[in-house]
């Protein structure tokens, strides 16, 4: 299963008022695990920010002045999401803006839903936690996801945080055999991507990062009874030993 966690930042709250997308951030999950093949672009709008929008994102027209317009990255973006399952928090907002951007380029581009299915994590959260606050920050606190580094809204950062939230929010599916179905389909999904040329860089985690990772895994074990990362690390140990 190929899933894309997607988030956007915009110049304002309503595309109907002519606001535009200024940042797209996507995190790819293969079989519910981060693949490292992400998509991130800043975009130059042809309009001003609405009052308050810059304070939320920290972006400015000066910073975006040399960034490409949406039409320059649209083909790359659509090829990236094609056929995937999009995971979006408050999907109507992001899809409204992205469909508006596509409509500005002509009828030939269609809509995002023509190319990918969509899961709205806000709807999932409301079903699981009815009557409670289900913002991304509220879900991080409730599900034990560390978002202490989120000082400003950023599309890629929010997508990375939402990836953790989504896995924690839907981890109960493992208890009804979902994990076995994933394992059976994994080779085909992984084989669909060409290997990266050359040796992959090796980056060692710092002690603080390792400690944060262990705390995160322990939280998942307590909430879901297991953590998928345990299985992947266990499977990797014999190969490393060889």
C-alpha positions as CSV (number, residue, x, y, z in Angstrom):
1,X,0.0,0.0,0.0
2,X,1.4,3.4,-1.0
3,X,0.1,6.3,1.0
4,X,1.0,10.0,0.8
5,X,0.6,12.2,3.9
6,X,-0.1,15.7,2.4
7,X,-0.3,19.2,3.8
8,X,-0.3,22.7,2.2
9,X,0.3,26.2,3.4
10,X,-1.6,29.1,1.7
11,X,-1.8,32.9,1.6
12,X,-5.2,32.8,3.3
13,X,-8.1,30.7,4.4
14,X,-10.3,30.7,1.3
15,X,-9.3,29.9,-2.3
16,X,-12.6,31.5,-3.5
17,X,-11.1,34.8,-2.5
18,X,-8.1,34.2,-4.8
19,X,-5.7,32.9,-2.1
20,X,-3.0,30.6,-3.4
21,X,-0.9,27.6,-2.3
22,X,2.6,28.6,-1.2
23,X,4.0,25.3,0.1
24,X,3.3,21.6,-0.5
25,X,4.7,19.0,1.8
26,X,4.2,15.2,1.3
27,X,5.6,12.2,3.2
28,X,5.4,8.8,1.5
29,X,4.5,5.7,3.5
30,X,5.0,2.2,2.0
31,X,3.1,-0.4,4.1
32,X,2.6,2.3,6.8
33,X,6.3,2.9,7.1
34,X,8.2,6.1,6.0
35,X,10.1,5.4,2.7
36,X,12.2,8.6,2.8
37,X,10.8,9.5,-0.7
38,X,9.1,12.8,0.2
39,X,8.0,15.8,-1.9
40,X,8.4,19.4,-0.8
41,X,8.1,22.6,-2.7
42,X,7.8,26.3,-1.9
43,X,5.7,28.2,-4.5
44,X,5.6,31.8,-5.6
45,X,2.0,33.2,-5.5
46,X,0.8,36.1,-7.5
47,X,-1.1,37.6,-4.6
48,X,-0.5,39.1,-1.1
49,X,-0.9,37.2,2.1
50,X,-4.0,37.8,4.1
51,X,-3.6,39.4,7.5
52,X,-2.3,36.8,10.0
53,X,-1.3,34.2,7.4
54,X,2.4,35.1,7.4
55,X,2.5,34.9,11.2
56,X,1.1,31.3,11.0
57,X,3.6,30.0,8.5
58,X,6.6,32.4,8.8
59,X,6.7,32.7,5.0
60,X,7.1,36.0,3.2
61,X,6.7,37.2,-0.3
62,X,10.4,38.1,-0.3
63,X,11.3,34.5,0.6
64,X,9.0,33.1,-2.1
65,X,10.0,35.6,-4.8
66,X,12.5,33.2,-6.5
67,X,10.4,30.0,-6.0
68,X,8.6,28.4,-8.9
69,X,4.9,29.0,-9.6
70,X,2.5,26.1,-9.2
71,X,2.4,25.5,-13.0
72,X,6.1,24.7,-13.0
73,X,5.8,21.9,-10.5
74,X,2.3,20.6,-11.3
75,X,3.4,17.7,-13.5
76,X,6.0,16.5,-11.0
77,X,3.5,16.8,-8.2
78,X,0.7,14.9,-10.0
79,X,3.1,12.1,-11.0
80,X,4.2,11.8,-7.4
81,X,0.6,11.4,-6.0
82,X,-0.8,9.4,-8.9
83,X,-2.5,6.2,-7.7
84,X,-1.7,6.7,-4.1
85,X,-4.0,7.0,-1.1
86,X,-3.8,10.6,0.2
87,X,-3.9,11.1,4.0
88,X,-4.9,14.7,4.8
89,X,-6.1,16.4,8.0
90,X,-9.2,18.5,7.1
91,X,-9.0,17.3,3.5
92,X,-11.6,19.7,2.2
93,X,-9.3,22.6,2.9
94,X,-6.2,21.3,1.0
95,X,-8.2,19.7,-1.8
96,X,-10.1,22.9,-2.3
97,X,-6.9,24.9,-2.8
98,X,-5.2,22.2,-4.9
99,X,-8.2,21.8,-7.2
100,X,-8.4,25.6,-7.6
101,X,-4.7,25.6,-8.6
102,X,-5.4,22.9,-11.2
103,X,-8.5,24.7,-12.5
104,X,-6.4,27.8,-13.2
105,X,-4.3,25.7,-15.6
106,X,-7.2,24.5,-17.7
107,X,-9.7,21.6,-17.8
108,X,-7.1,19.1,-18.8
109,X,-5.7,18.7,-15.3
110,X,-9.0,17.6,-13.7
111,X,-9.2,17.3,-9.9
112,X,-6.9,15.6,-7.3
113,X,-9.6,13.0,-6.6
114,X,-9.3,11.9,-10.3
115,X,-5.8,10.7,-9.5
116,X,-5.8,9.5,-5.9
117,X,-8.2,8.4,-3.2
118,X,-8.4,10.5,-0.1
119,X,-8.6,9.7,3.7
120,X,-9.5,12.6,6.0
121,X,-7.8,12.1,9.4
122,X,-10.1,14.8,10.9
123,X,-13.1,12.6,10.1
124,X,-11.3,9.6,11.5
125,X,-10.5,11.5,14.7
126,X,-14.0,12.7,15.1
127,X,-15.3,9.2,14.8
128,X,-12.8,7.9,17.4
129,X,-13.0,10.9,19.7
130,X,-16.5,12.4,19.3
131,X,-17.1,15.7,21.1
132,X,-13.4,16.4,21.6
133,X,-10.9,18.8,20.0
134,X,-9.3,17.0,17.1
135,X,-6.9,19.6,15.8
136,X,-3.4,18.2,14.8
137,X,-1.9,19.6,18.1
138,X,-4.8,18.1,20.2
139,X,-4.3,14.7,18.5
140,X,-0.5,14.9,19.1
141,X,-1.2,15.4,22.8
142,X,-3.8,12.7,23.0
143,X,-1.9,10.1,21.0
144,X,1.6,10.8,22.5
145,X,3.1,12.2,19.3
146,X,6.0,14.7,20.0
147,X,5.3,18.0,18.3
148,X,7.4,20.2,20.5
149,X,9.5,21.3,17.5
150,X,6.4,22.7,15.8
151,X,6.7,26.4,16.4
152,X,5.2,27.5,13.1
153,X,3.0,25.8,10.5
154,X,5.1,24.2,7.7
155,X,3.7,21.8,5.1
156,X,6.5,19.2,5.3
157,X,6.8,19.4,9.1
158,X,3.1,19.1,9.5
159,X,3.0,16.1,7.1
160,X,5.7,14.4,9.1
161,X,3.8,14.9,12.3
162,X,0.5,13.8,10.7
163,X,2.2,10.6,9.6
164,X,2.9,9.7,13.2
165,X,-0.6,10.8,14.2
166,X,-2.2,8.7,11.4
167,X,-0.2,5.5,12.3
168,X,-1.2,5.9,16.0
169,X,-4.8,6.8,15.1
170,X,-5.3,3.7,13.0
171,X,-3.0,1.2,14.8
172,X,-6.0,-0.8,16.0
173,X,-6.3,-2.2,12.5
174,X,-3.3,-4.4,13.2
175,X,-5.5,-6.4,15.6
176,X,-7.8,-7.7,12.9
177,X,-5.2,-9.1,10.6
178,X,-4.4,-5.9,8.6
179,X,-0.7,-6.3,9.2
180,X,-0.6,-9.8,7.6
181,X,-2.3,-8.4,4.5
182,X,0.3,-5.6,4.3
183,X,3.1,-8.1,4.7
184,X,1.8,-10.2,1.8
185,X,1.6,-7.2,-0.6
186,X,4.9,-5.5,0.5
187,X,7.3,-7.0,-2.1
188,X,5.2,-5.7,-5.0
189,X,4.9,-2.2,-3.6
190,X,8.6,-1.9,-2.8
191,X,9.6,-3.4,-6.2
192,X,7.7,-0.7,-8.1
193,X,10.5,1.9,-7.3
194,X,13.9,1.8,-8.9
195,X,16.8,1.5,-6.5
196,X,18.8,4.6,-5.7
197,X,22.1,4.7,-7.6
198,X,25.2,4.5,-5.5
199,X,25.6,3.8,-1.9
200,X,23.0,5.3,0.5
201,X,24.4,7.7,3.0
202,X,24.6,6.5,6.6
203,X,23.5,8.9,9.2
204,X,23.9,8.0,12.9
205,X,21.3,9.1,15.3
206,X,22.4,11.3,18.2
207,X,21.8,10.0,21.7
208,X,19.0,12.5,22.1
209,X,17.4,11.4,18.9
210,X,17.7,7.8,19.9
211,X,16.2,8.5,23.3
212,X,13.2,10.3,21.7
213,X,12.7,7.4,19.3
214,X,12.7,4.9,22.2
215,X,10.1,7.0,24.1
216,X,8.0,7.2,20.9
217,X,8.1,3.4,20.5
218,X,7.1,2.8,24.1
219,X,4.1,5.1,23.7
220,X,3.0,3.2,20.6
221,X,3.4,-0.1,22.5
222,X,1.2,1.1,25.3
223,X,-1.5,2.4,23.1
224,X,-1.6,-0.2,20.4
225,X,0.1,-3.3,22.0
226,X,2.8,-3.3,19.4
227,X,5.0,-1.0,17.2
228,X,5.6,-1.8,13.6
229,X,9.1,-0.4,13.8
230,X,10.0,-3.3,16.3
231,X,9.3,-5.8,13.5
232,X,11.3,-3.9,10.9
233,X,14.3,-3.5,13.2
234,X,14.2,-7.2,14.2
235,X,14.1,-8.2,10.5
236,X,17.1,-6.0,9.8
237,X,19.3,-7.4,12.6
238,X,20.2,-10.7,10.8
239,X,21.1,-8.8,7.7
240,X,23.3,-6.4,9.6
241,X,24.9,-9.3,11.4
242,X,25.8,-11.0,8.1
